Amino acid sequence: MKFIFQHIIIRKALLLAIYLACAPFVLAQERTNQVNGLETFFNETRIYKNQNKINLALESLDKAAALAEETEDEKALVDCYHKFALLYMELEKRETTLFYWDRATVLLNELEYPYGHAVHKFIESILLYDSGNNFQAIFMLNESRQLTNDRNLLNNILLLEANIYLSIEKYDSAALNFNSLVVNNDVFEKESLMAKSHLGLAKLYINTQDYEESIKNGVRALEIAQANNFSKEEFEANELLGQAYEKRERYNLSLVHNRNLLKLKDSVFTIEKIKAEAKTADRIQFEFMADEIKRQDAKIEELNESRNRSEITAILTSAFLTIISLLAVSLFRNNQIKLKTNDLLQTKNRELQTARDAAVQAMEAKTNFLSTVSHELRTPLYAVTGLAHLLLEENPSESQKEHLKSLKFSGDYLLNFINDILQINKIDADKLEPLNMEFNLKKVLADVISSLQQSAKENNTKIILEYDEEIPKHLMSDPIKLSQIFMNLVGNALKFTKNGEVNVIAKLMKKEEEEVTIYFEVKDNGIGISNEQQQNIFDSFEQGSIQINREYGGTGLGLTIVKSLLGLFDSKIQLESTLGKGSSFFFELDLKSKDSVIDEIPFEITQKDYDLNGLHVLVVEDNKINQVITKKMLNKRGISCEIAGNGNTAVEMANTSQYDGILMDIHMPGISGVEATIQIRKFDTDTPIIALTAISLDDSLESFYAAGCNDVVTKPFKPEVFYQKIGENILEHKLKKSVT
């Protein structure tokens, strides 16, 4: 008997141990099932929405919302509210959209959910665009873009931005966005985004009276829509094609598409469908509100039970009612005053809104002006620096060499000035965002010092790096912008220091897990800055005095750029200086370290001296002088070339001839270099394409790569950089191809 009892105890203990061992896996499996269930419903919602089956999309989303409430998943519930808002916007139920948007607002106030906040601002931009506030909508889209890396959301932001640009007749910007999405690789909505982008281009080309291009894009949109049952896009494509063919006086084809519209109205956009959608939408909204009323009733009942438990609550309630009675008259009078005040506030708000729109338009006009001027100056500057380089290589006399070096110096100076203006303009227009990539801080500082050694020698000044070896070797931030900061600070120190030294200091202040705080300082023993001059030394075009400007040169933009770039990192530059003894600029930066990386990554880029002889390339350039300069620079290295004067010619030549590579100018009349690249990639995905661009404010390197460019060179470019890019992209591609 005792043995049996012991056996039972041992058996129960074993079962308990097995349960405890398996419990975490069971719970994890349940959680995975819940997440998979939500994703299934979300995917169904997305598919039904793109197929214009809004009632079915609402049904699937309602199931997702129920599951999110059951599992108390607040982030998923926020996603559900956002998707409800977007679906009701499709049904043109703006008030219901605002209702669900407000419900999401309440939850987001208590949540750290960057993606949720990004979608929230995206929906707000849709509402602003719907009410005609285009510039505010663009501003809100930029805020949304900064909060997320989700590719699907970024693609939808790009699409909405394109439609806003289309509505305000910024056709170049709209075309750039639409063309980027035509070749998108979105995981969830690739075909939908392609169809909508082709429709956008079809509308754009109708507005610009390029009816043949409108027809091409309309036909492509129709093909995608029919293949994927996108009934709404199919309807719009037929409508646009009917208009475009009518404009081209091809009335038989216009009639075909108008008849298709009638068929679609009869078969897809029926009264029964509209009634079903409205019925489903009203039912789900009614059920949600009914559930909300039940939740509120439960809270009231809970409060009533609590009141019955305490006599103090009853006394306080009586006192509260007495106070309410005494204040009723006062509240009534206050309410009358409030109504009048609200009317006045609404009037002032409208005036403020008008003033804000005017200010935004003025800011955009200033930004576009500076961007255009900076870009237009780069094109002739390319001719100046390019010709100076070519002439210096043709064995000029000593007297000519001196003049040519002066010319090249002036060109480089002007280029730096233009770059500084464009940099500040980008920061002011919120076009710059800090990257987050792995880098070696010591390597960044060493490269900056190395590049400025020649300037230091000219002033007989030493540059000393004081680097704390406790700083982690692998950090995460934006090494390019950090290089710009130190180039300006160290370059500025060298300019005002002769026969002295400049110290570059980096010290580890704090390290908690992966969070790192580093102190930076650049100090010199140069001429120093007076207390009066320190007040505005960080303002644009300020160097302290006219005498300093004349003696030392420069634009007075370097410290302004430093201050603005540090603002992107939530850091602030500080200054200590004594006149005649030197200056010290210092700041702190919060970075992330990557302790998990053991081996140091080699950051050195090996510069190769490529033998480019025998390469044959296509140069796409509309400027005649630039054509001559580029051709001569190529011929000096044994590269033969053919010239295309515009994008359309480039597409034809690339389709009929073989080239080792293509050098593509971006800004051209007719179709741009981006559009030409997109068309070439439709029949040739192999030939390397290098973009040559006098880059402007609206240019996006991401859009160049998305169009199919392999690399980008900014004009006016340094010859060694130009040849290096050709070697890396065109020669190495040719060598690899010959091996295989």
C-alpha positions in Angstrom: 0.0 0.0 0.0 2.8 2.4 1.0 4.6 1.5 -2.3 1.4 2.4 -4.3 1.0 5.7 -2.5 4.7 6.6 -3.2 4.2 5.6 -6.9 1.2 7.9 -7.2 3.1 10.8 -5.7 6.1 10.2 -8.0 3.8 10.1 -11.0 2.0 13.4 -10.1 5.4 15.0 -9.6 6.6 13.9 -13.1 3.3 15.2 -14.7 3.8 18.5 -12.9 7.4 18.8 -14.1 6.4 18.0 -17.7 3.6 20.6 -17.5 6.0 23.3 -16.1 8.6 22.4 -18.8 6.0 22.6 -21.6 4.0 25.6 -20.4 6.3 28.3 -21.9 6.2 26.6 -25.3 2.4 26.3 -25.1 2.1 30.0 -24.2 4.5 31.0 -27.0 2.5 28.9 -29.5 -0.7 30.6 -28.4 0.9 34.0 -28.8 2.2 33.0 -32.3 -1.3 31.8 -33.3 -2.8 35.1 -32.2 -0.3 37.1 -34.2 -0.8 34.9 -37.2 -4.6 35.3 -36.9 -4.3 39.1 -36.9 -2.0 39.1 -39.9 -4.4 36.8 -41.8 -7.3 39.2 -41.1 -5.1 42.2 -42.0 -4.0 40.6 -45.3 -7.6 39.8 -46.1 -8.6 43.4 -45.4 -5.8 44.7 -47.7 -6.8 42.4 -50.5 -10.5 43.2 -50.3 -9.8 46.9 -50.1 -7.6 46.8 -53.3 -10.3 44.9 -55.1 -12.9 47.5 -53.9 -14.8 44.9 -51.9 -15.2 47.3 -49.0 -17.9 45.4 -47.2 -15.8 42.2 -47.1 -12.8 44.3 -46.0 -14.8 45.7 -43.1 -15.9 42.2 -42.1 -12.3 40.9 -41.9 -11.1 43.9 -40.1 -14.0 43.6 -37.6 -12.7 40.1 -36.8 -9.2 41.4 -36.3 -10.5 44.1 -33.9 -12.4 41.5 -31.9 -9.2 39.3 -31.6 -7.1 42.4 -30.6 -9.6 43.3 -27.9 -9.8 39.6 -26.7 -6.0 39.4 -26.3 -5.7 43.0 -25.0 -3.2 43.8 -27.7 -3.3 47.7 -27.7 -0.9 48.1 -30.6 -3.0 45.8 -32.8 -6.1 47.7 -31.7 -4.5 50.9 -32.9 -3.8 49.3 -36.2 -7.4 48.2 -36.5 -8.7 51.7 -35.8 -6.3 53.1 -38.4 -7.5 50.6 -41.0 -11.2 51.3 -40.1 -10.4 55.1 -40.6 -8.9 54.4 -44.1 -11.8 52.1 -45.2 -14.4 54.7 -44.1 -12.4 57.3 -46.0 -12.9 55.1 -49.1 -16.6 55.2 -48.4 -16.4 59.0 -48.1 -17.6 58.8 -44.5 -15.3 61.5 -43.2 -17.0 61.8 -39.8 -16.7 58.1 -39.1 -13.0 58.3 -40.2 -12.5 61.0 -37.7 -14.2 58.9 -35.0 -11.8 56.0 -35.4 -8.8 58.3 -35.8 -9.8 59.9 -32.5 -10.1 56.5 -30.8 -6.5 55.7 -32.0 -5.4 59.0 -30.6 -6.6 58.1 -27.1 -4.6 54.8 -27.2 -1.5 56.3 -28.8 -1.3 58.9 -26.0 -0.3 56.0 -23.6 1.8 54.0 -26.1 5.4 54.0 -27.3 4.5 52.9 -30.9 6.5 54.7 -33.6 4.8 52.8 -36.5 1.4 53.6 -35.0 2.3 57.3 -34.7 3.6 57.3 -38.3 0.3 55.8 -39.7 -1.6 58.3 -37.5 0.1 61.3 -39.1 -0.3 59.6 -42.6 -4.1 59.5 -42.0 -4.0 63.1 -40.8 -2.3 64.1 -44.0 -5.1 62.4 -46.0 -7.7 64.4 -44.1 -5.7 67.6 -44.7 -5.4 66.8 -48.4 -9.1 66.0 -48.6 -10.0 69.4 -47.1 -7.7 71.2 -49.6 -4.7 72.0 -47.2 -2.1 70.7 -49.6 1.1 72.2 -48.1 0.1 71.2 -44.5 -0.5 67.7 -45.9 3.0 67.5 -47.3 4.4 68.8 -44.1 2.6 66.0 -42.1 3.8 63.4 -44.6 7.4 64.4 -43.9 6.7 64.0 -40.2 5.2 60.6 -40.8 8.2 59.5 -43.0 10.6 60.3 -40.1 8.9 57.9 -37.7 9.1 54.7 -39.7 11.2 52.4 -41.9 8.2 50.3 -43.0 8.5 50.0 -46.7 4.8 49.6 -47.4 3.9 52.7 -45.5 6.8 54.7 -47.1 5.5 53.6 -50.5 2.0 54.8 -49.7 3.4 58.1 -48.4 5.2 58.5 -51.7 2.0 57.8 -53.6 -0.1 60.3 -51.6 2.7 62.9 -52.0 2.7 62.3 -55.7 -1.1 62.9 -55.9 -0.7 66.1 -53.8 2.0 67.4 -56.2 -0.2 66.5 -59.1 -3.1 68.6 -57.6 -0.9 71.6 -57.1 0.7 71.2 -60.6 4.2 70.3 -59.5 4.4 67.9 -62.3 8.2 67.1 -62.2 8.0 66.1 -58.5 4.8 64.1 -59.1 6.3 62.3 -62.1 9.5 61.4 -60.0 7.4 59.8 -57.3 5.0 58.0 -59.7 8.0 56.6 -61.7 9.7 55.4 -58.5 6.6 53.4 -57.6 6.1 51.9 -61.1 9.1 49.7 -60.4 8.4 49.1 -56.7 9.1 45.9 -54.8 6.5 46.3 -52.1 5.8 43.0 -50.2 2.1 43.6 -49.8 0.8 46.0 -52.5 3.2 45.8 -55.4 0.6 45.5 -58.1 -1.8 48.0 -56.5 0.9 50.6 -56.2 2.0 50.0 -59.8 -1.6 50.4 -61.1 -2.2 53.6 -59.1 1.2 55.0 -60.2 0.4 54.4 -63.9 -3.0 56.0 -63.4 -1.3 59.0 -61.8 1.1 59.3 -64.7 -1.9 59.0 -67.1 -3.6 61.9 -65.4 -0.4 63.9 -65.3 0.2 63.5 -69.1 -3.4 64.5 -69.9 -2.9 67.7 -67.9 0.4 68.4 -69.7 -1.2 67.4 -73.1 1.2 64.5 -73.8 -1.7 62.2 -74.8 0.5 59.4 -76.2 2.3 59.0 -72.9 -1.1 59.2 -71.1 -2.4 56.4 -73.3 0.7 54.2 -72.6 0.3 54.5 -68.9 -3.5 54.1 -69.0 -3.2 50.9 -71.0 -0.6 49.5 -68.5 -2.8 50.5 -65.5 -5.8 48.8 -67.2 -3.8 45.6 -67.7 -2.6 45.4 -64.1 -6.1 46.2 -62.8 -7.8 43.5 -64.9 -5.2 40.9 -63.9 -5.7 41.6 -60.2 -9.5 42.4 -60.1 -8.9 46.0 -59.1 -12.3 47.2 -60.2 -11.9 50.9 -59.1 -8.6 51.2 -60.9 -10.1 49.5 -64.0 -12.9 52.0 -64.0 -10.5 55.0 -63.7 -8.2 53.6 -66.4 -11.1 53.2 -68.9 -12.2 56.8 -68.0 -8.8 58.2 -68.6 -8.2 56.3 -71.8 -11.6 57.5 -73.1 -10.5 61.1 -72.5 -7.0 60.6 -74.0 -8.2 58.9 -77.2 -10.9 61.6 -77.6 -8.1 64.3 -77.4 -6.1 62.4 -80.1 -9.3 62.3 -82.2 -9.3 58.5 -82.1 -13.0 58.4 -81.5 -13.6 54.6 -82.1 -11.2 53.7 -79.3 -12.6 56.4 -77.0 -16.1 54.9 -77.6 -14.8 51.4 -76.7 -13.5 52.6 -73.3 -16.7 54.6 -72.6 -18.7 51.5 -73.3 -16.5 49.6 -70.9 -17.3 52.3 -68.3 -21.0 51.6 -68.7 -20.5 47.8 -68.4 -18.4 48.3 -65.2 -21.1 50.6 -63.7 -23.7 47.9 -64.4 -21.7 45.0 -63.2 -19.4 46.3 -60.4 -20.6 49.7 -59.2 -24.2 48.6 -58.6 -26.8 50.0 -56.2 -26.8 46.6 -54.4 -23.0 46.8 -53.8 -23.3 50.4 -52.4 -26.2 49.3 -50.2 -24.2 46.2 -48.9 -21.2 48.4 -48.2 -23.3 51.0 -46.4 -25.2 48.3 -44.4 -21.9 46.6 -43.3 -20.3 49.9 -42.5 -23.3 51.1 -40.4 -23.6 47.8 -38.7 -20.0 47.6 -37.6 -20.0 51.3 -36.5 -23.3 50.7 -34.6 -21.9 47.5 -32.9 -18.7 49.3 -31.9 -20.7 52.2 -30.4 -23.0 49.8 -28.7 -20.1 47.9 -27.1 -18.7 51.3 -26.1 -22.0 52.1 -24.3 -21.9 48.8 -22.6 -18.4 49.4 -21.3 -19.5 52.8 -20.0 -22.6 51.3 -18.4 -20.3 48.8 -16.7 -18.1 51.5 -15.3 -21.2 53.4 -14.0 -22.5 50.3 -12.4 -19.1 49.7 -10.8 -19.1 53.3 -9.5 -22.7 52.9 -8.1 -21.7 49.7 -6.2 -18.7 51.6 -4.8 -21.0 54.4 -3.7 -23.3 52.0 -1.9 -20.4 50.7 0.1 -19.6 54.1 1.6 -21.8 56.7 3.3 -19.0 59.3 2.7 -19.6 59.0 -1.0 -23.3 59.9 -0.5 -22.5 62.9 1.6 -19.9 64.1 -1.0 -22.4 63.5 -3.8 -25.0 65.7 -1.9 -22.4 68.4 -1.4 -21.4 68.2 -5.0 -25.0 68.6 -6.2 -25.4 71.6 -4.0 -22.4 73.2 -5.4 -23.6 72.4 -9.0 -26.9 74.1 -8.2 -25.2 77.2 -6.9 -22.9 77.3 -9.9 -25.6 76.6 -12.5 -26.4 80.3 -13.2 -22.8 81.2 -13.3 -22.1 78.4 -15.8 -24.9 79.5 -18.0 -23.5 83.0 -18.2 -20.0 81.6 -18.8 -21.4 79.5 -21.6 -22.8 82.5 -23.3 -19.4 84.2 -23.1 -17.8 81.0 -24.3 -20.0 80.9 -27.4 -19.0 84.4 -28.3 -15.4 83.7 -27.6 -15.5 80.5 -29.7 -16.9 82.5 -32.7 -14.0 85.0 -32.3 -11.5 82.1 -31.9 -12.8 80.4 -35.1 -12.4 83.7 -37.0 -8.9 84.1 -35.7 -8.0 80.5 -36.4 -9.1 80.9 -40.0 -7.0 84.0 -40.3 -4.1 82.2 -38.6 -4.5 79.3 -41.0 -4.5 81.6 -44.0 -1.3 83.3 -42.7 0.3 79.9 -42.1 -0.5 78.7 -45.6 1.0 81.9 -47.0 4.1 81.5 -44.8 4.5 77.8 -46.0 4.1 78.9 -49.6 6.7 81.7 -49.1 9.1 79.3 -47.5 8.7 76.8 -50.4 9.2 79.6 -52.9 12.4 80.6 -51.2 13.6 77.0 -51.0 12.8 76.3 -54.6 14.5 79.6 -55.7 17.8 78.7 -53.8 17.6 75.1 -55.0 17.2 76.2 -58.7 20.0 78.8 -58.4 22.3 76.3 -56.8 21.6 73.7 -59.5 21.8 76.1 -62.4 25.2 77.4 -61.2 26.6 73.9 -61.1 26.2 73.3 -64.8 28.4 76.2 -66.0 30.8 75.5 -63.1 31.3 72.0 -64.5 32.6 73.6 -67.6 34.9 75.9 -65.7 36.5 73.2 -63.5 36.5 70.6 -66.3 38.3 72.9 -68.8 40.8 74.0 -66.2 41.6 70.3 -65.4 42.0 69.5 -69.1 44.2 72.5 -69.8 46.4 71.7 -66.8 47.1 68.2 -68.2 48.1 69.6 -71.7 51.6 70.9 -70.5 50.9 74.6 -70.2 53.7 77.1 -69.7 54.6 78.2 -66.2 52.8 81.5 -66.5 49.7 79.7 -67.9 49.9 77.1 -65.2 49.7 79.8 -62.5 46.6 81.3 -64.1 44.9 77.9 -64.6 45.6 77.0 -61.0 44.0 80.3 -59.9 41.0 79.5 -62.1 40.7 76.0 -60.7 41.0 77.4 -57.1 38.2 79.9 -57.9 36.0 77.2 -59.3 36.5 75.0 -56.2 35.8 77.9 -53.9 32.6 78.7 -55.8 31.6 75.0 -55.7 32.1 74.9 -51.9 30.0 78.0 -51.5 27.2 76.5 -53.6 27.4 73.3 -51.6 27.1 75.3 -48.4 24.0 77.1 -49.5 22.4 73.9 -50.7 23.2 72.2 -47.4 21.6 75.0 -45.3 18.7 75.1 -47.7 18.1 71.3 -47.3 18.3 71.6 -43.5 15.8 74.5 -43.5 13.4 72.6 -45.7 13.7 69.4 -43.5 15.2 67.5 -46.4 18.0 66.0 -44.4 17.7 63.1 -42.0 20.5 61.5 -40.1 21.4 57.9 -41.2 21.9 55.1 -38.7 24.7 52.9 -39.8 27.8 51.2 -38.3 31.1 53.1 -38.5 34.5 53.6 -36.9 34.7 57.0 -35.2 38.5 57.0 -35.0 38.7 56.3 -38.8 36.2 59.2 -39.5 38.3 61.7 -37.4 41.6 60.5 -38.9 40.2 60.9 -42.5 39.1 64.5 -41.7 42.5 65.3 -40.3 44.3 63.7 -43.2 42.3 65.6 -45.8 43.1 69.0 -44.1 46.9 68.4 -43.6 47.7 70.5 -46.7 45.9 73.5 -45.3 47.7 72.9 -42.0 51.1 72.9 -43.7 50.4 76.1 -45.5 49.7 77.8 -42.1 52.6 75.9 -40.4 50.0 74.5 -37.9 49.9 71.0 -36.4 46.7 69.0 -36.0 46.7 66.8 -33.0 44.1 64.0 -32.4 43.4 63.1 -28.7 41.3 60.0 -28.9 40.0 58.1 -25.9 40.7 54.4 -26.6 37.8 53.4 -24.3 35.4 54.6 -27.0 33.7 51.5 -28.5 35.1 50.6 -32.0 31.7 49.9 -33.5 29.2 52.8 -33.2 25.9 53.5 -34.9 25.1 56.9 -36.4 25.7 59.0 -39.5 29.4 59.1 -40.3 28.9 61.4 -43.4 27.3 64.2 -41.4 29.8 63.8 -38.6 32.6 64.2 -41.2 30.9 67.4 -42.4 30.7 68.7 -38.8 34.4 68.1 -38.2 35.5 69.2 -41.6 33.9 72.6 -40.9 35.1 72.9 -37.3 38.7 71.8 -38.0 38.9 73.8 -41.3 37.6 76.9 -39.5 40.2 76.4 -36.7 43.0 76.1 -39.3 41.9 79.2 -41.2 42.4 81.4 -38.1 45.5 79.7 -36.6 49.0 80.3 -38.0 52.2 78.8 -36.5 50.2 77.0 -33.8 48.2 73.9 -33.2 44.6 72.6 -33.5 43.5 69.8 -31.1 40.7 67.4 -32.0 39.5 65.7 -28.8 37.1 62.7 -28.4 36.4 61.4 -24.8 34.0 58.7 -23.6 31.7 60.4 -21.0 29.2 57.6 -20.2 28.4 54.1 -21.4 25.3 52.1 -20.2 24.8 48.9 -22.1 24.6 50.1 -25.8 24.0 53.8 -25.0 27.1 55.9 -25.3 27.7 59.6 -24.7 30.9 61.1 -26.2 32.4 64.5 -25.7 34.0 66.2 -28.7 36.1 69.4 -28.7 38.0 71.3 -31.4 40.3 73.9 -29.9 43.0 76.1 -31.3 45.5 78.8 -30.2 44.6 81.2 -33.0 43.2 84.8 -33.1 40.2 84.0 -30.9 36.8 85.6 -30.9 35.6 88.6 -28.9 32.6 88.4 -26.5 30.6 90.7 -28.8 31.3 88.6 -31.9 30.4 85.3 -30.1 26.8 86.4 -29.9 26.2 85.9 -33.7 29.1 83.8 -34.8 26.7 80.9 -35.7 24.5 83.0 -37.9 24.7 82.7 -41.7 27.4 84.8 -43.4 28.8 86.0 -40.1 32.6 85.9 -39.5 32.9 88.4 -36.7 33.9 91.4 -38.8 34.4 92.7 -42.4 38.2 92.9 -41.7 38.3 89.2 -40.8 36.3 88.3 -43.9 38.7 90.2 -46.2 41.9 88.9 -44.5 40.9 85.2 -44.1 38.2 84.7 -46.8 35.4 82.2 -46.5 31.6 82.5 -46.7 30.7 82.5 -43.0 28.4 79.4 -43.5 30.6 76.7 -41.9 29.6 77.2 -38.3 25.9 77.7 -39.4 26.1 74.3 -41.0 27.7 72.7 -37.9 25.0 74.1 -35.7 22.2 72.9 -38.0 23.7 69.4 -38.5 24.1 69.0 -34.7 20.5 69.9 -34.3 19.6 66.8 -36.3 21.3 64.8 -33.5 19.6 66.8 -30.7 22.9 68.2 -29.8 24.1 71.8 -29.3 27.4 73.4 -30.2 29.1 75.5 -27.4 31.9 78.0 -27.6 34.6 79.4 -25.3 37.1 81.9 -26.7 39.6 84.6 -25.6 40.6 87.2 -28.0 44.2 86.6 -29.1 44.5 83.3 -27.3 42.3 80.9 -29.3 38.9 79.3 -29.4 37.3 76.0 -28.3 34.1 74.5 -29.8 32.7 71.6 -27.9 29.5 69.4 -27.9 28.2 66.0 -26.7 26.6 63.3 -28.8 24.5 60.3 -27.8 25.3 57.3 -29.9 24.7 53.5 -29.8 27.5 51.0 -29.7 27.5 47.5 -31.1 29.2 45.4 -28.5 28.2 42.2 -30.2 30.6 42.8 -33.1 34.0 41.3 -32.2 36.3 41.8 -35.2 36.9 45.3 -36.4 35.5 46.0 -39.8 38.0 47.3 -42.3 36.7 50.7 -43.3 39.6 51.5 -45.7 38.4 51.7 -49.3 41.2 50.6 -51.6 41.6 53.1 -54.4 42.6 51.3 -57.6 44.3 52.7 -60.6 42.1 51.2 -63.3 43.2 50.7 -66.9 40.1 52.0 -68.6 41.5 51.7 -72.1 39.1 50.1 -74.6 35.8 50.8 -72.8 32.9 52.1 -75.0 30.2 54.1 -73.2 27.1 56.1 -74.0 27.1 59.7 -72.6 23.7 61.2 -72.1 24.1 65.0 -71.8 22.0 67.9 -73.2 24.6 70.7 -72.6 27.0 71.1 -75.7 30.0 72.3 -73.7 29.6 69.6 -71.1 29.4 67.0 -73.9 32.8 68.2 -75.2 34.4 68.2 -71.8 33.1 64.8 -70.8 34.2 63.3 -74.1 37.7 64.7 -73.8 38.0 63.4 -70.2 37.0 60.0 -71.3 39.3 60.0 -74.4 42.3 60.9 -72.2 41.9 57.5 -70.5 41.3 55.6 -73.7 37.5 55.4 -73.4 35.5 55.8 -76.6 31.9 57.2 -76.4 28.8 58.2 -78.3 26.6 61.2 -77.3 22.9 61.3 -76.8 21.5 64.9 -76.5 18.3 63.9 -74.6 16.5 61.1 -72.8 14.4 59.8 -75.7 17.5 59.5 -77.9 19.4 57.7 -75.1 16.6 55.1 -74.8 16.6 54.5 -78.6 20.5 54.2 -78.8 20.6 51.9 -75.7 18.0 49.7 -77.4 19.8 49.4 -80.7 23.5 49.4 -79.7 25.7 47.7 -77.2 27.7 49.7 -74.6 29.9 48.8 -71.7 28.1 51.4 -69.6 25.9 54.5 -69.7 26.7 57.9 -68.1 23.3 59.5 -67.6 22.7 63.2 -66.9 19.6 63.5 -64.7 18.2 67.0 -65.5 17.4 67.3 -69.2 14.5 68.7 -71.3 11.9 66.2 -72.3 12.1 63.1 -70.2 14.6 63.2 -67.3 17.5 60.9 -66.7 15.4 59.0 -64.1 12.6 58.4 -66.6 15.1 57.4 -69.3 16.8 54.9 -66.9 13.4 53.4 -66.0 12.6 52.9 -69.7 16.0 51.4 -70.4 15.7 49.0 -67.5 12.6 47.6 -69.1 14.7 45.9 -71.9 18.2 46.0 -70.4 18.7 45.2 -66.7 22.5 44.4 -67.1 24.4 47.4 -68.5 25.7 49.6 -65.7 24.2 53.1 -65.5 26.0 55.9 -63.6 23.9 59.1 -62.8 25.7 62.4 -63.4 23.8 65.1 -61.7 24.2 68.7 -60.5 22.1 67.6 -57.6 19.4 69.9 -56.3 17.1 70.2 -53.3 14.4 68.0 -54.6 16.7 65.3 -55.9 16.6 62.0 -54.0 19.4 59.5 -54.3 17.0 56.8 -53.3 14.9 57.6 -56.4 18.0 57.3 -58.7 18.8 53.8 -57.3 15.1 52.8 -57.4 15.0 53.8 -61.1 17.9 51.4 -61.8 21.1 53.5 -61.5 24.2 51.6 -60.2 25.9 54.7 -58.8 25.8 58.5 -58.6 28.5 61.1 -59.3 27.7 64.7 -58.4 28.7 67.4 -60.9 31.1 69.2 -61.0 33.0 66.1 -60.1 36.7 65.5 -59.4 38.4 63.6 -62.3 39.8 61.0 -59.9 36.3 60.3 -58.5 34.9 60.2 -62.0 37.4 57.6 -63.2 37.1 55.6 -60.0 33.4 55.2 -60.4 33.8 54.2 -64.0 36.3 51.5 -62.9 34.2 50.2 -60.0 30.9 50.0 -61.9 31.7 49.6 -65.6 35.1 48.0 -66.0 34.7 45.5 -63.1 31.3 44.6 -64.5 32.8 44.0 -67.9 35.6 41.8 -66.4 33.2 39.7 -64.4 31.0 39.2 -67.4 33.9 38.1 -69.5 34.9 35.5 -66.9 31.5 34.0 -66.7 
